[in-house]
């Protein structure tokens, strides 16, 4: 969303465009700093924010982030397997299959 800050007249409009564009999770601090003002100024409605929050928590629940420790295979992945050659190859294959002209 920092890129969007450069494209919009105000941070609140950047937050609106990011959320409405499907960027539910902000990896920086833009939402933390400007989301409340975007809602209070009417740049984005509370319902849109609630929908983004719902999707964020839904994906986290589905990924097992709220499961008891040790019960989720996603949380038990070793750091050695992250970014390994086999996974990079699978990722590249998936990206190639997903290309739409």
N, C-alpha and C positions, 0 to 999 in steps of 0.2 A: 503494500500500500504506500510506501514512501514514494514510489514512482508516480502514483496517482496524485500525491500531494503537489508534485510539480506541474501537473496537467490541469488542476482545478483552481478556482479562485480562492476557495477556502478549504481548510482541512475537513470541515463538516461535509462539504460536497464530495470530497474524495472518499470519506467514510461511506457515504450513501452509495456512491458508484461501486465501490468495492463490495459492499454487502449485497447490493442488488445484482451484482455481476457474479455472485456465488462464492466470494472469498469469505467464508464463514470464520476462518481462523487467521488472525493477524500475528505474524511471527515477530513483529516489532512492538512498538508501544502506541501506534497511531490510534487504535480503537480505545485503549485505556485513557488516552489523553483527550480524544475528541468525540467519542460516541455519545456520551450523555448530552453534550452540547448539540450534536446533530439531531438528536431526538427532541430536545427542548426547543430548538429553533425551527422544528418542522421539516428539516431536510430529509428525514427518514422517519417512517412511522414505527411505533412500538411493536406492532405486529410483525414487521419485517425483521426486526432485531430478535424477537422471540422465536421466529422460525429458524433463523441462523443459529441461535443458541440450541434449539431443539436438535437440529441436524448435527451440530458439533457433539453434543452429549450422546446422541444416538450412535454415532460412529465410534465414540469412545467406549460405550457399553458393548457394542458389537465386537470390538477389538479386545475385550476382556480387561480393560484398564481398571475396572471397579471390582473385578473378581478377587477372591481371596488369593493371597500370595501363593505361587506355585501351581495354580490351577489353570493358567492360561499359557498355551504354547507360544503365543506372541511375546509374552513377557519373559520367557525362559530362553530365548534365542541367545546364543553366545555371540560375543562381539567378533569372533573369528569368522562367523558365517555372514555377517553383515558386509555387503560389498564384495563378497568372494567372486571368483571368476564364473562359477556356475550361475550365480544369481544375476550377475551382470549380463551374461549371455541370455538368460531367460527374460530379463528386462528389455534387452535389445530386440529380441524376437517379438515380444508383446507390442513394443512400440512400432515395429515394422508392420505387424498385423493390423494395428489400429489406424494406420495412415489412411486418410480418406482424401481423394483428389477432388 
